Amino acid sequence: MSDSTTVISVFVVLFAIFAFLGFYGSRWRKGDMNHLHEWALAGRRLGATLAFFLVGADLYTAYTFVAVPSGVFAKGSLYFFAVPYVAMTFAVALAFAPKLWKLSKEKGYITGSDFVRDAFDSRTLSILGSFLQE
Amino acid sequence: MRAIHVLMALLLIVPILINFYTPLYNYVNPKFAGLPFFYWFQIMMLFIVVIPYLAFTYLAKRLDEEGGSS
């Protein structure tokens, strides 16, 4: 078996598995998609285990797999900043995220912009904030 | 400000400062499995910071259950 056959078969098998999981998952614990919080926040029903895997998967983006390795290859250890960056951002998240989560649950915020509009009573700031959130 | 709040802040700030202070780990030796100190120290820190973060979470949860404003 040549190299390209191996690569293509691995890709096809994994693609089939994840496509199946995607369609299968859409039936699992189905919510009412007419509500925005069902679609955007999984109906606020994600437990600790699912939230753990969701946050973990958030780290493995195209940036992690393509941008950082190629940056290290091109410029060297400068791009290793991505590793301590992860260790530090989790400290910031630990300090602020639980309070935001609790407040969002009480007042029914769906995005960060909802929180900004309510907390600072400013529509302009809310729109500017939504641009900053990626 | 209670002493426990200072302790909780230190549990988050000290790991950040250690990660920020590059001169602390900007060395080649000692190597570990051929990897320079600079690299393996930062990877090791990923696992070590879990300890203070877990302690912070535990304290925050206990303060929350006490009903105190943390």
N, CA and C atoms of all chains as a GROMACS GRO file, in nm:
protein
  612
    1MET      N    1   0.085  -0.120   0.000
    1MET     CA    2   0.000   0.000   0.000
    1MET      C    3   0.088   0.124   0.000
    2SER      N    4   0.065   0.210  -0.098
    2SER     CA    5   0.149   0.330  -0.107
    2SER      C    6   0.106   0.432  -0.001
    3ASP      N    7   0.190   0.533   0.015
    3ASP     CA    8   0.165   0.633   0.118
    3ASP      C    9   0.033   0.705   0.097
    4SER      N   10   0.006   0.743  -0.030
    4SER     CA   11  -0.114   0.823  -0.054
    4SER      C   12  -0.240   0.741  -0.029
    5THR      N   13  -0.236   0.610  -0.056
    5THR     CA   14  -0.353   0.525  -0.029
    5THR      C   15  -0.382   0.523   0.121
    6THR      N   16  -0.276   0.512   0.203
    6THR     CA   17  -0.293   0.512   0.349
    6THR      C   18  -0.355   0.642   0.394
    7VAL      N   19  -0.298   0.754   0.344
    7VAL     CA   20  -0.348   0.885   0.388
    7VAL      C   21  -0.495   0.900   0.352
    8ILE      N   22  -0.530   0.863   0.227
    8ILE     CA   23  -0.668   0.882   0.182
    8ILE      C   24  -0.764   0.791   0.259
    9SER      N   25  -0.721   0.664   0.285
    9SER     CA   26  -0.814   0.574   0.356
    9SER      C   27  -0.834   0.621   0.500
   10VAL      N   28  -0.728   0.669   0.566
   10VAL     CA   29  -0.744   0.722   0.703
   10VAL      C   30  -0.841   0.840   0.701
   11PHE      N   31  -0.825   0.930   0.602
   11PHE     CA   32  -0.913   1.046   0.593
   11PHE      C   33  -1.057   1.004   0.572
   12VAL      N   34  -1.080   0.909   0.478
   12VAL     CA   35  -1.218   0.868   0.445
   12VAL      C   36  -1.284   0.801   0.566
   13VAL      N   37  -1.209   0.711   0.635
   13VAL     CA   38  -1.267   0.641   0.750
   13VAL      C   39  -1.304   0.740   0.860
   14LEU      N   40  -1.211   0.831   0.894
   14LEU     CA   41  -1.240   0.929   0.999
   14LEU      C   42  -1.354   1.021   0.959
   15PHE      N   43  -1.356   1.062   0.830
   15PHE     CA   44  -1.464   1.149   0.784
   15PHE      C   45  -1.599   1.081   0.798
   16ALA      N   46  -1.604   0.950   0.763
   16ALA     CA   47  -1.730   0.876   0.773
   16ALA      C   48  -1.774   0.867   0.919
   17ILE      N   49  -1.679   0.838   1.010
   17ILE     CA   50  -1.714   0.826   1.153
   17ILE      C   51  -1.772   0.957   1.205
   18PHE      N   52  -1.704   1.070   1.172
   18PHE     CA   53  -1.748   1.197   1.229
   18PHE      C   54  -1.877   1.247   1.163
   19ALA      N   55  -1.896   1.216   1.034
   19ALA     CA   56  -2.022   1.252   0.970
   19ALA      C   57  -2.137   1.176   1.034
   20PHE      N   58  -2.113   1.044   1.062
   20PHE     CA   59  -2.216   0.964   1.128
   20PHE      C   60  -2.247   1.019   1.267
   21LEU      N   61  -2.139   1.051   1.343
   21LEU     CA   62  -2.160   1.104   1.479
   21LEU      C   63  -2.238   1.234   1.475
   22GLY      N   64  -2.209   1.318   1.374
   22GLY     CA   65  -2.278   1.446   1.361
   22GLY      C   66  -2.427   1.428   1.342
   23PHE      N   67  -2.465   1.338   1.247
   23PHE     CA   68  -2.608   1.319   1.221
   23PHE      C   69  -2.675   1.246   1.336
   24TYR      N   70  -2.601   1.149   1.396
   24TYR     CA   71  -2.657   1.076   1.510
   24TYR      C   72  -2.679   1.171   1.628
   25GLY      N   73  -2.581   1.262   1.650
   25GLY     CA   74  -2.590   1.355   1.762
   25GLY      C   75  -2.706   1.452   1.750
   26SER      N   76  -2.748   1.482   1.624
   26SER     CA   77  -2.858   1.578   1.608
   26SER      C   78  -2.989   1.521   1.660
   27ARG      N   79  -3.000   1.386   1.670
   27ARG     CA   80  -3.123   1.326   1.724
   27ARG      C   81  -3.119   1.313   1.875
   28TRP      N   82  -2.995   1.313   1.931
   28TRP     CA   83  -2.977   1.284   2.074
   28TRP      C   84  -3.018   1.406   2.157
   29ARG      N   85  -3.108   1.387   2.253
   29ARG     CA   86  -3.157   1.495   2.342
   29ARG      C   87  -3.200   1.615   2.260
   30LYS      N   88  -3.288   1.591   2.164
   30LYS     CA   89  -3.326   1.697   2.071
   30LYS      C   90  -3.400   1.809   2.143
   31GLY      N   91  -3.362   1.933   2.112
   31GLY     CA   92  -3.428   2.048   2.173
   31GLY      C   93  -3.517   2.118   2.072
   32ASP      N   94  -3.593   2.215   2.120
   32ASP     CA   95  -3.680   2.293   2.033
   32ASP      C   96  -3.598   2.406   1.970
   33MET      N   97  -3.570   2.394   1.839
   33MET     CA   98  -3.479   2.488   1.775
   33MET      C   99  -3.542   2.625   1.749
   34ASN      N  100  -3.668   2.643   1.792
   34ASN     CA  101  -3.728   2.776   1.776
   34ASN      C  102  -3.679   2.874   1.882
   35HIS      N  103  -3.616   2.819   1.987
   35HIS     CA  104  -3.560   2.908   2.089
   35HIS      C  105  -3.411   2.928   2.063
   36LEU      N  106  -3.366   3.055   2.074
   36LEU     CA  107  -3.226   3.085   2.044
   36LEU      C  108  -3.132   3.015   2.141
   37HIS      N  109  -3.171   3.006   2.269
   37HIS     CA  110  -3.079   2.945   2.365
   37HIS      C  111  -3.066   2.795   2.346
   38GLU      N  112  -3.166   2.731   2.280
   38GLU     CA  113  -3.153   2.589   2.248
   38GLU      C  114  -3.046   2.568   2.142
   39TRP      N  115  -3.045   2.660   2.044
   39TRP     CA  116  -2.950   2.646   1.935
   39TRP      C  117  -2.811   2.690   1.976
   40ALA      N  118  -2.800   2.803   2.048
   40ALA     CA  119  -2.669   2.861   2.076
   40ALA      C  120  -2.604   2.800   2.199
   41LEU      N  121  -2.682   2.759   2.297
   41LEU     CA  122  -2.623   2.713   2.424
   41LEU      C  123  -2.666   2.572   2.460
   42ALA      N  124  -2.713   2.495   2.361
   42ALA     CA  125  -2.760   2.358   2.385
   42ALA      C  126  -2.864   2.355   2.497
   43GLY      N  127  -2.948   2.458   2.500
   43GLY     CA  128  -3.056   2.464   2.598
   43GLY      C  129  -3.009   2.473   2.741
   44ARG      N  130  -2.882   2.521   2.760
   44ARG     CA  131  -2.820   2.532   2.894
   44ARG      C  132  -2.825   2.399   2.967
   45ARG      N  133  -2.816   2.286   2.893
   45ARG     CA  134  -2.827   2.156   2.958
   45ARG      C  135  -2.694   2.081   2.957
   46LEU      N  136  -2.584   2.144   2.912
   46LEU     CA  137  -2.456   2.074   2.909
   46LEU      C  138  -2.405   2.055   3.051
   47GLY      N  139  -2.375   1.930   3.086
   47GLY     CA  140  -2.320   1.904   3.218
   47GLY      C  141  -2.170   1.928   3.222
   48ALA      N  142  -2.106   1.894   3.335
   48ALA     CA  143  -1.963   1.919   3.351
   48ALA      C  144  -1.881   1.839   3.251
   49THR      N  145  -1.920   1.712   3.225
   49THR     CA  146  -1.841   1.628   3.134
   49THR      C  147  -1.843   1.683   2.992
   50LEU      N  148  -1.964   1.716   2.943
   50LEU     CA  149  -1.974   1.768   2.806
   50LEU      C  150  -1.906   1.904   2.794
   51ALA      N  151  -1.921   1.988   2.898
   51ALA     CA  152  -1.856   2.119   2.895
   51ALA      C  153  -1.705   2.104   2.893
   52PHE      N  154  -1.653   2.002   2.966
   52PHE     CA  155  -1.509   1.975   2.967
   52PHE      C  156  -1.459   1.944   2.827
   53PHE      N  157  -1.531   1.855   2.756
   53PHE     CA  158  -1.487   1.819   2.622
   53PHE      C  159  -1.506   1.935   2.524
   54LEU      N  160  -1.608   2.018   2.547
   54LEU     CA  161  -1.631   2.133   2.459
   54LEU      C  162  -1.517   2.233   2.472
   55VAL      N  163  -1.476   2.263   2.597
   55VAL     CA  164  -1.366   2.358   2.618
   55VAL      C  165  -1.236   2.298   2.566
   56GLY      N  166  -1.218   2.166   2.589
   56GLY     CA  167  -1.097   2.100   2.538
   56GLY      C  168  -1.089   2.108   2.387
   57ALA      N  169  -1.202   2.082   2.319
   57ALA     CA  170  -1.202   2.085   2.173
   57ALA      C  171  -1.180   2.226   2.120
   58ASP      N  172  -1.219   2.328   2.200
   58ASP     CA  173  -1.199   2.466   2.158
   58ASP      C  174  -1.051   2.499   2.139
   59LEU      N  175  -0.964   2.427   2.214
   59LEU     CA  176  -0.821   2.454   2.203
   59LEU      C  177  -0.763   2.399   2.072
   60TYR      N  178  -0.824   2.289   2.020
   60TYR     CA  179  -0.767   2.223   1.903
   60TYR      C  180  -0.828   2.279   1.777
   61THR      N  181  -0.791   2.401   1.745
   61THR     CA  182  -0.844   2.467   1.627
   61THR      C  183  -0.742   2.459   1.514
   62ALA      N  184  -0.776   2.517   1.399
   62ALA     CA  185  -0.682   2.526   1.288
   62ALA      C  186  -0.560   2.606   1.330
   63TYR      N  187  -0.580   2.702   1.423
   63TYR     CA  188  -0.467   2.781   1.474
   63TYR      C  189  -0.366   2.691   1.544
   64THR      N  190  -0.416   2.596   1.626
   64THR     CA  191  -0.327   2.506   1.699
   64THR      C  192  -0.253   2.413   1.605
   65PHE      N  193  -0.326   2.363   1.502
   65PHE     CA  194  -0.268   2.258   1.418
   65PHE      C  195  -0.190   2.312   1.299
   66VAL      N  196  -0.224   2.430   1.249
   66VAL     CA  197  -0.159   2.481   1.128
   66VAL      C  198  -0.073   2.602   1.158
   67ALA      N  199  -0.130   2.703   1.227
   67ALA     CA  200  -0.059   2.830   1.243
   67ALA      C  201   0.060   2.818   1.338
   68VAL      N  202   0.040   2.755   1.455
   68VAL     CA  203   0.149   2.749   1.553
   68VAL      C  204   0.264   2.659   1.506
   69PRO      N  205   0.239   2.534   1.459
   69PRO     CA  206   0.352   2.454   1.410
   69PRO      C  207   0.429   2.519   1.296
   70SER      N  208   0.357   2.581   1.201
   70SER     CA  209   0.429   2.645   1.090
   70SER      C  210   0.505   2.768   1.140
   71GLY      N  211   0.450   2.837   1.240
   71GLY     CA  212   0.520   2.951   1.298
   71GLY      C  213   0.648   2.909   1.368
   72VAL      N  214   0.641   2.796   1.442
   72VAL     CA  215   0.761   2.744   1.509
   72VAL      C  216   0.863   2.702   1.404
   73PHE      N  217   0.815   2.641   1.297
   73PHE     CA  218   0.907   2.597   1.190
   73PHE      C  219   0.974   2.717   1.125
   74ALA      N  220   0.900   2.824   1.105
   74ALA     CA  221   0.953   2.940   1.032
   74ALA      C  222   1.036   3.030   1.123
   75LYS      N  223   0.989   3.056   1.246
   75LYS     CA  224   1.053   3.158   1.330
   75LYS      C  225   1.115   3.103   1.457
   76GLY      N  226   1.090   2.976   1.488
   76GLY     CA  227   1.152   2.918   1.606
   76GLY      C  228   1.070   2.932   1.733
   77SER      N  229   1.140   2.935   1.845
   77SER     CA  230   1.074   2.920   1.975
   77SER      C  231   0.982   3.036   2.011
   78LEU      N  232   0.987   3.147   1.936
   78LEU     CA  233   0.897   3.260   1.963
   78LEU      C  234   0.752   3.214   1.967
   79TYR      N  235   0.714   3.123   1.875
   79TYR     CA  236   0.575   3.080   1.865
   79TYR      C  237   0.537   2.981   1.973
   80PHE      N  238   0.631   2.944   2.059
   80PHE     CA  239   0.597   2.856   2.170
   80PHE      C  240   0.515   2.930   2.275
   81PHE      N  241   0.495   3.062   2.253
   81PHE     CA  242   0.412   3.139   2.346
   81PHE      C  243   0.274   3.077   2.361
   82ALA      N  244   0.228   2.999   2.260
   82ALA     CA  245   0.094   2.941   2.264
   82ALA      C  246   0.077   2.849   2.384
   83VAL      N  247   0.187   2.786   2.431
   83VAL     CA  248   0.176   2.691   2.542
   83VAL      C  249   0.151   2.761   2.676
   84PRO      N  250   0.237   2.856   2.720
   84PRO     CA  251   0.205   2.928   2.845
   84PRO      C  252   0.079   3.014   2.834
   85TYR      N  253   0.046   3.056   2.711
   85TYR     CA  254  -0.078   3.134   2.691
   85TYR      C  255  -0.200   3.055   2.737
   86VAL      N  256  -0.201   2.925   2.703
   86VAL     CA  257  -0.313   2.840   2.746
   86VAL      C  258  -0.317   2.832   2.898
   87ALA      N  259  -0.198   2.811   2.960
   87ALA     CA  260  -0.193   2.798   3.106
   87ALA      C  261  -0.241   2.926   3.174
   88MET      N  262  -0.216   3.043   3.112
   88MET     CA  263  -0.252   3.169   3.177
   88MET      C  264  -0.397   3.207   3.154
   89THR      N  265  -0.450   3.181   3.031
   89THR     CA  266  -0.588   3.222   3.005
   89THR      C  267  -0.687   3.145   3.092
   90PHE      N  268  -0.650   3.020   3.130
   90PHE     CA  269  -0.742   2.945   3.213
   90PHE      C  270  -0.755   3.007   3.352
   91ALA      N  271  -0.647   3.072   3.400
   91ALA     CA  272  -0.656   3.141   3.528
   91ALA      C  273  -0.754   3.258   3.519
   92VAL      N  274  -0.745   3.334   3.410
   92VAL     CA  275  -0.837   3.447   3.391
   92VAL      C  276  -0.981   3.396   3.382
   93ALA      N  277  -1.000   3.285   3.307
   93ALA     CA  278  -1.134   3.229   3.293
   93ALA      C  279  -1.188   3.181   3.427
   94LEU      N  280  -1.100   3.120   3.509
   94LEU     CA  281  -1.145   3.070   3.640
   94LEU      C  282  -1.193   3.184   3.728
   95ALA      N  283  -1.128   3.301   3.715
   95ALA     CA  284  -1.163   3.412   3.801
   95ALA      C  285  -1.297   3.474   3.761
   96PHE      N  286  -1.327   3.480   3.630
   96PHE     CA  287  -1.444   3.557   3.587
   96PHE      C  288  -1.558   3.473   3.531
   97ALA      N  289  -1.527   3.359   3.468
   97ALA     CA  290  -1.632   3.284   3.398
   97ALA      C  291  -1.742   3.231   3.490
   98PRO      N  292  -1.710   3.177   3.611
   98PRO     CA  293  -1.820   3.125   3.693
   98PRO      C  294  -1.924   3.231   3.727
   99LYS      N  295  -1.878   3.356   3.754
   99LYS     CA  296  -1.974   3.462   3.786
   99LYS      C  297  -2.058   3.498   3.666
  100LEU      N  298  -1.993   3.504   3.548
  100LEU     CA  299  -2.067   3.535   3.425
  100LEU      C  300  -2.169   3.426   3.396
  101TRP      N  301  -2.130   3.299   3.421
  101TRP     CA  302  -2.220   3.187   3.397
  101TRP      C  303  -2.343   3.197   3.486
  102LYS      N  304  -2.320   3.229   3.614
  102LYS     CA  305  -2.431   3.237   3.709
  102LYS      C  306  -2.526   3.351   3.671
  103LEU      N  307  -2.465   3.468   3.638
  103LEU     CA  308  -2.544   3.585   3.601
  103LEU      C  309  -2.623   3.560   3.473
  104SER      N  310  -2.558   3.491   3.375
  104SER     CA  311  -2.627   3.463   3.249
  104SER      C  312  -2.745   3.371   3.271
  105LYS      N  313  -2.731   3.277   3.363
  105LYS     CA  314  -2.839   3.184   3.390
  105LYS      C  315  -2.956   3.256   3.455
  106GLU      N  316  -2.924   3.348   3.548
  106GLU     CA  317  -3.030   3.421   3.618
  106GLU      C  318  -3.106   3.512   3.523
  107LYS      N  319  -3.030   3.588   3.440
  107LYS     CA  320  -3.094   3.692   3.359
  107LYS      C  321  -3.120   3.650   3.216
  108GLY      N  322  -3.076   3.526   3.179
  108GLY     CA  323  -3.106   3.474   3.046
  108GLY      C  324  -3.024   3.534   2.935
  109TYR      N  325  -2.898   3.572   2.962
  109TYR     CA  326  -2.811   3.620   2.853
  109TYR      C  327  -2.774   3.502   2.765
  110ILE      N  328  -2.758   3.530   2.635
  110ILE     CA  329  -2.716   3.425   2.543
  110ILE      C  330  -2.574   3.451   2.492
  111THR      N  331  -2.540   3.574   2.460
  111THR     CA  332  -2.404   3.606   2.417
  111THR      C  333  -2.343   3.705   2.515
  112GLY      N  334  -2.212   3.726   2.499
  112GLY     CA  335  -2.143   3.825   2.582
  112GLY      C  336  -2.200   3.964   2.564
  113SER      N  337  -2.248   3.993   2.442
  113SER     CA  338  -2.303   4.126   2.415
  113SER      C  339  -2.427   4.154   2.499
  114ASP      N  340  -2.507   4.051   2.524
  114ASP     CA  341  -2.625   4.068   2.610
  114ASP      C  342  -2.585   4.117   2.747
  115PHE      N  343  -2.476   4.058   2.799
  115PHE     CA  344  -2.427   4.097   2.931
  115PHE      C  345  -2.379   4.242   2.930
  116VAL      N  346  -2.302   4.279   2.826
  116VAL     CA  347  -2.247   4.416   2.819
  116VAL      C  348  -2.360   4.518   2.810
  117ARG      N  349  -2.462   4.488   2.728
  117ARG     CA  350  -2.572   4.584   2.712
  117ARG      C  351  -2.646   4.605   2.844
  118ASP      N  352  -2.663   4.496   2.918
  118ASP     CA  353  -2.737   4.504   3.044
  118ASP      C  354  -2.653   4.568   3.154
  119ALA      N  355  -2.525   4.531   3.161
  119ALA     CA  356  -2.440   4.576   3.271
  119ALA      C  357  -2.403   4.724   3.256
  120PHE      N  358  -2.375   4.767   3.133
  120PHE     CA  359  -2.329   4.905   3.114
  120PHE      C  360  -2.435   4.993   3.050
  121ASP      N  361  -2.552   4.932   3.020
  121ASP     CA  362  -2.665   5.007   2.967
  121ASP      C  363  -2.626   5.087   2.843
  122SER      N  364  -2.550   5.022   2.753
  122SER     CA  365  -2.504   5.094   2.634
  122SER      C  366  -2.512   5.002   2.512
  123ARG      N  367  -2.591   5.045   2.413
  123ARG     CA  368  -2.605   4.964   2.292
  123ARG      C  369  -2.478   4.970   2.208
  124THR      N  370  -2.414   5.088   2.202
  124THR     CA  371  -2.292   5.105   2.123
  124THR      C  372  -2.182   5.013   2.174
  125LEU      N  373  -2.164   5.011   2.307
  125LEU     CA  374  -2.059   4.928   2.367
  125LEU      C  375  -2.086   4.780   2.338
  126SER      N  376  -2.216   4.744   2.341
  126SER     CA  377  -2.253   4.606   2.315
  126SER      C  378  -2.217   4.564   2.173
  127ILE      N  379  -2.241   4.655   2.077
  127ILE     CA  380  -2.208   4.623   1.937
  127ILE      C  381  -2.057   4.614   1.919
  128LEU      N  382  -1.984   4.709   1.980
  128LEU     CA  383  -1.837   4.706   1.972
  128LEU      C  384  -1.783   4.577   2.034
  129GLY      N  385  -1.844   4.534   2.147
  129GLY     CA  386  -1.800   4.412   2.214
  129GLY      C  387  -1.821   4.290   2.128
  130SER      N  388  -1.931   4.286   2.052
  130SER     CA  389  -1.958   4.169   1.971
  130SER      C  390  -1.857   4.158   1.856
  131PHE      N  391  -1.798   4.271   1.814
  131PHE     CA  392  -1.692   4.262   1.713
  131PHE      C  393  -1.565   4.203   1.773
  132LEU      N  394  -1.540   4.234   1.900
  132LEU     CA  395  -1.418   4.184   1.964
  132LEU      C  396  -1.424   4.035   1.990
  133GLN      N  397  -1.547   3.981   2.007
  133GLN     CA  398  -1.558   3.838   2.034
  133GLN      C  399  -1.540   3.759   1.906
  134GLU      N  400  -1.420   3.760   1.850
  134GLU     CA  401  -1.380   3.688   1.729
  134GLU      C  402  -1.462   3.722   1.608
  135MET      N  403  -1.124   4.289   5.302
  135MET     CA  404  -1.060   4.179   5.228
  135MET      C  405  -1.011   4.074   5.326
  136ARG      N  406  -1.060   3.953   5.309
  136ARG     CA  407  -1.019   3.846   5.399
  136ARG      C  408  -0.895   3.776   5.347
  137ALA      N  409  -0.825   3.710   5.440
  137ALA     CA  410  -0.698   3.643   5.403
  137ALA      C  411  -0.721   3.539   5.294
  138ILE      N  412  -0.840   3.476   5.298
  138ILE     CA  413  -0.864   3.370   5.199
  138ILE      C  414  -0.874   3.427   5.057
  139HIS      N  415  -0.921   3.553   5.047
  139HIS     CA  416  -0.928   3.616   4.915
  139HIS      C  417  -0.789   3.644   4.861
  140VAL      N  418  -0.698   3.687   4.951
  140VAL     CA  419  -0.559   3.710   4.910
  140VAL      C  420  -0.497   3.578   4.863
  141LEU      N  421  -0.522   3.471   4.939
  141LEU     CA  422  -0.468   3.340   4.902
  141LEU      C  423  -0.521   3.297   4.766
  142MET      N  424  -0.651   3.317   4.742
  142MET     CA  425  -0.711   3.276   4.615
  142MET      C  426  -0.653   3.356   4.499
  143ALA      N  427  -0.631   3.488   4.521
  143ALA     CA  428  -0.572   3.570   4.416
  143ALA      C  429  -0.430   3.522   4.385
  144LEU      N  430  -0.353   3.488   4.492
  144LEU     CA  431  -0.216   3.441   4.470
  144LEU      C  432  -0.215   3.308   4.394
  145LEU      N  433  -0.313   3.222   4.421
  145LEU     CA  434  -0.320   3.092   4.352
  145LEU      C  435  -0.331   3.110   4.201
  146LEU      N  436  -0.391   3.221   4.157
  146LEU     CA  437  -0.401   3.245   4.013
  146LEU      C  438  -0.285   3.331   3.962
  147ILE      N  439  -0.240   3.429   4.043
  147ILE     CA  440  -0.143   3.527   3.992
  147ILE      C  441  -0.001   3.467   3.988
  148VAL      N  442   0.036   3.385   4.090
  148VAL     CA  443   0.173   3.331   4.092
  148VAL      C  444   0.203   3.244   3.969
  149PRO      N  445   0.115   3.149   3.929
  149PRO     CA  446   0.144   3.073   3.807
  149PRO      C  447   0.158   3.163   3.683
  150ILE      N  448   0.075   3.270   3.676
  150ILE     CA  449   0.083   3.360   3.561
  150ILE      C  450   0.219   3.430   3.559
  151LEU      N  451   0.263   3.478   3.677
  151LEU     CA  452   0.391   3.549   3.684
  151LEU      C  453   0.508   3.456   3.647
  152ILE      N  454   0.501   3.330   3.694
  152ILE     CA  455   0.608   3.234   3.660
  152ILE      C  456   0.612   3.213   3.510
  153ASN      N  457   0.494   3.201   3.446
  153ASN     CA  458   0.491   3.182   3.302
  153ASN      C  459   0.539   3.305   3.226
  154PHE      N  460   0.510   3.424   3.281
  154PHE     CA  461   0.550   3.548   3.214
  154PHE      C  462   0.700   3.573   3.223
  155TYR      N  463   0.764   3.529   3.334
  155TYR     CA  464   0.902   3.564   3.359
  155TYR      C  465   0.995   3.471   3.281
  156THR      N  466   1.015   3.502   3.153
  156THR     CA  467   1.094   3.416   3.065
  156THR      C  468   1.238   3.391   3.113
  157PRO      N  469   1.311   3.491   3.170
  157PRO     CA  470   1.449   3.463   3.215
  157PRO      C  471   1.459   3.345   3.310
  158LEU      N  472   1.349   3.309   3.374
  158LEU     CA  473   1.348   3.196   3.468
  158LEU      C  474   1.378   3.064   3.398
  159TYR      N  475   1.331   3.049   3.273
  159TYR     CA  476   1.346   2.919   3.206
  159TYR      C  477   1.413   2.931   3.070
  160ASN      N  478   1.481   3.042   3.045
  160ASN     CA  479   1.543   3.063   2.914
  160ASN      C  480   1.681   2.995   2.909
  161TYR      N  481   1.684   2.860   2.927
  161TYR     CA  482   1.810   2.786   2.924
  161TYR      C  483   1.796   2.664   2.835
  162VAL      N  484   1.913   2.613   2.791
  162VAL     CA  485   1.914   2.489   2.711
  162VAL      C  486   1.925   2.368   2.804
  163ASN      N  487   2.016   2.379   2.904
  163ASN     CA  488   2.036   2.268   2.998
  163ASN      C  489   1.963   2.294   3.129
  164PRO      N  490   1.918   2.196   3.205
  164PRO     CA  491   1.929   2.052   3.173
  164PRO      C  492   1.826   2.009   3.068
  165LYS      N  493   1.872   1.918   2.980
  165LYS     CA  494   1.780   1.866   2.878
  165LYS      C  495   1.703   1.748   2.935
  166PHE      N  496   1.582   1.729   2.881
  166PHE     CA  497   1.501   1.613   2.920
  166PHE      C  498   1.458   1.543   2.793
  167ALA      N  499   1.505   1.419   2.774
  167ALA     CA  500   1.477   1.340   2.652
  167ALA      C  501   1.515   1.420   2.528
  168GLY      N  502   1.629   1.493   2.536
  168GLY     CA  503   1.677   1.569   2.422
  168GLY      C  504   1.610   1.703   2.403
  169LEU      N  505   1.509   1.732   2.486
  169LEU     CA  506   1.434   1.858   2.473
  169LEU      C  507   1.499   1.964   2.562
  170PRO      N  508   1.529   2.084   2.507
  170PRO     CA  509   1.588   2.188   2.592
  170PRO      C  510   1.496   2.226   2.708
  171PHE      N  511   1.557   2.278   2.815
  171PHE     CA  512   1.483   2.316   2.936
  171PHE      C  513   1.369   2.411   2.903
  172PHE      N  514   1.394   2.508   2.813
  172PHE     CA  515   1.295   2.608   2.775
  172PHE      C  516   1.162   2.542   2.734
  173TYR      N  517   1.172   2.434   2.657
  173TYR     CA  518   1.049   2.369   2.608
  173TYR      C  519   0.985   2.282   2.714
  174TRP      N  520   1.064   2.193   2.775
  174TRP     CA  521   0.997   2.099   2.867
  174TRP      C  522   0.951   2.168   2.994
  175PHE      N  523   1.015   2.278   3.034
  175PHE     CA  524   0.967   2.349   3.153
  175PHE      C  525   0.826   2.404   3.129
  176GLN      N  526   0.804   2.463   3.010
  176GLN     CA  527   0.672   2.520   2.982
  176GLN      C  528   0.566   2.414   2.969
  177ILE      N  529   0.602   2.297   2.910
  177ILE     CA  530   0.505   2.188   2.899
  177ILE      C  531   0.473   2.133   3.039
  178MET      N  532   0.581   2.123   3.124
  178MET     CA  533   0.559   2.074   3.261
  178MET      C  534   0.470   2.171   3.338
  179MET      N  535   0.488   2.303   3.315
  179MET     CA  536   0.406   2.403   3.384
  179MET      C  537   0.257   2.385   3.354
  180LEU      N  538   0.226   2.338   3.231
  180LEU     CA  539   0.086   2.314   3.196
  180LEU      C  540   0.022   2.218   3.296
  181PHE      N  541   0.100   2.115   3.336
  181PHE     CA  542   0.046   2.016   3.429
  181PHE      C  543   0.051   2.066   3.572
  182ILE      N  544   0.157   2.144   3.605
  182ILE     CA  545   0.171   2.190   3.744
  182ILE      C  546   0.065   2.294   3.780
  183VAL      N  547   0.030   2.384   3.685
  183VAL     CA  548  -0.067   2.488   3.718
  183VAL      C  549  -0.204   2.432   3.751
  184VAL      N  550  -0.228   2.306   3.712
  184VAL     CA  551  -0.356   2.244   3.746
  184VAL      C  552  -0.377   2.243   3.898
  185ILE      N  553  -0.267   2.224   3.974
  185ILE     CA  554  -0.279   2.213   4.120
  185ILE      C  555  -0.332   2.342   4.184
  186PRO      N  556  -0.267   2.459   4.163
  186PRO     CA  557  -0.324   2.582   4.220
  186PRO      C  558  -0.462   2.616   4.165
  187TYR      N  559  -0.488   2.584   4.036
  187TYR     CA  560  -0.620   2.615   3.979
  187TYR      C  561  -0.729   2.531   4.046
  188LEU      N  562  -0.696   2.401   4.070
  188LEU     CA  563  -0.793   2.315   4.139
  188LEU      C  564  -0.819   2.366   4.280
  189ALA      N  565  -0.710   2.410   4.349
  189ALA     CA  566  -0.725   2.463   4.484
  189ALA      C  567  -0.813   2.587   4.482
  190PHE      N  568  -0.793   2.674   4.380
  190PHE     CA  569  -0.876   2.795   4.367
  190PHE      C  570  -1.023   2.758   4.350
  191THR      N  571  -1.048   2.660   4.260
  191THR     CA  572  -1.187   2.619   4.236
  191THR      C  573  -1.251   2.564   4.362
  192TYR      N  574  -1.173   2.484   4.437
  192TYR     CA  575  -1.225   2.425   4.561
  192TYR      C  576  -1.261   2.535   4.661
  193LEU      N  577  -1.169   2.634   4.678
  193LEU     CA  578  -1.194   2.743   4.773
  193LEU      C  579  -1.313   2.828   4.728
  194ALA      N  580  -1.320   2.856   4.597
  194ALA     CA  581  -1.431   2.938   4.546
  194ALA      C  582  -1.564   2.870   4.570
  195LYS      N  583  -1.567   2.736   4.552
  195LYS     CA  584  -1.690   2.661   4.574
  195LYS      C  585  -1.730   2.664   4.720
  196ARG      N  586  -1.628   2.651   4.808
  196ARG     CA  587  -1.659   2.650   4.951
  196ARG      C  588  -1.711   2.786   4.997
  197LEU      N  589  -1.649   2.895   4.946
  197LEU     CA  590  -1.695   3.029   4.979
  197LEU      C  591  -1.839   3.050   4.931
  198ASP      N  592  -1.867   2.995   4.813
  198ASP     CA  593  -2.000   3.010   4.754
  198ASP      C  594  -2.105   2.941   4.840
  199GLU      N  595  -2.070   2.821   4.891
  199GLU     CA  596  -2.166   2.747   4.973
  199GLU      C  597  -2.185   2.811   5.109
  200GLU      N  598  -2.078   2.881   5.158
  200GLU     CA  599  -2.092   2.955   5.284
  200GLU      C  600  -2.191   3.070   5.270
  201GLY      N  601  -2.207   3.116   5.147
  201GLY     CA  602  -2.296   3.228   5.122
  201GLY      C  603  -2.226   3.362   5.133
  202GLY      N  604  -2.093   3.359   5.147
  202GLY     CA  605  -2.016   3.482   5.152
  202GLY      C  606  -1.997   3.540   5.014
  203SER      N  607  -1.980   3.671   5.004
  203SER     CA  608  -1.958   3.732   4.873
  203SER      C  609  -1.810   3.718   4.839
  204SER      N  610  -1.779   3.633   4.741
  204SER     CA  611  -1.638   3.609   4.707
  204SER      C  612  -1.591   3.708   4.602
   0.00000   0.00000   0.00000
